[in-house]
Amino acid sequence: MKKGHVPIRTCVGCRQKRPAGEMVRIKALGDAIVIAHGKDSLPGRGCYLCPAARCVEAALKKGRIARALRREGVDIPSKEELLRWLEQKG
């Protein structure tokens, strides 16, 4: 078993802290949203989201994704698109 530091991140939907490996990273590239999971790494500002429907709903309802990315006018995908991406990545 590997020992060492495990990065902990906060979900923008439910605000709970979990290991980064259990979450999905959302990154804004220009005016588009990119989702990275696991060992995928993208430079720049991002936020983390649990791969659960209730977290996606909370993040979209309260505008937390755009706020966390510090981007106004970014094209946030719909709930269905985000859930489909989360299923593909997880």
N, C-alpha and C positions, 0 to 999 in steps of 0.2 A: 504494500500500500504506500502510495506516494504521500509524503508529508510536506507541508509548506503553507505558504500564504494562499488563501482562497479569496479572490475579490468579491466583495459584497456590494450589491447595487439595490437601488430602490425603484420599485415599479411605479410608473407615472399613473397607473390606473388605480390600484388598491393601496399604494403607498407602503407596502410591506417590503422588508429587506430580505433578499434571498441571494444565494450565490449567483454570480454573473452567468455561469454555465447553464443554469436552469431557465434563463430568461432570453428574450429576443432583443437585439439592439436595433433601434430605428435611427436612421441617419438621413439628414437632408442634404442632397446634392443639387445645388441650384434651386429649382422650383419643384423638384421631385423628391419623393420619399423612397429610401432604399432600406431593405430589411436584411440584417446579417444575423447569423445564428452560429453558435459554437465557436469554432476557430477562425471563422471569417472575421477579418478586421478591416475596418474602413477608417481613414483618418478624419479628424474633425469632430464637431459637436454632435452628440447623439443622446438618446435616452433609452431606457430599458422598460420592457413591458412583459408581464407574465403571459404565457401562452394560454390564456383562459378568456372565454367570451365576456365574462363580467368585468374583467380588467379593460378589455378593448372598449366596451360600452362606457365605462366610467371615464376613460381617457378621452374619448371622442365627445362625450356629453359636456364635459367641463372644459374642453379646449386645452387640455394639459399637454398634448403632444406638441402643438405649435409653440406653446409657452416654454416648454422644456428645450426645444430646438432653437428658441430665440429667433424665430423666423415669422414675419408677417407675410401673408399672401402665399404661403407654401400650400401646394395642392395636397390636402390630406385625403387619403383614400377613404372610401365608405367602410362601414362596419363589415360588410360581406367580403370586400376585397382584403381587408386586414386579416380576417379569420381564415380566408383561403390561403393567404401567404403564410400564416402561422402554421397551418396544417401541412403545407408543403415543406416548410423548413424543419418542423418538429416531428 
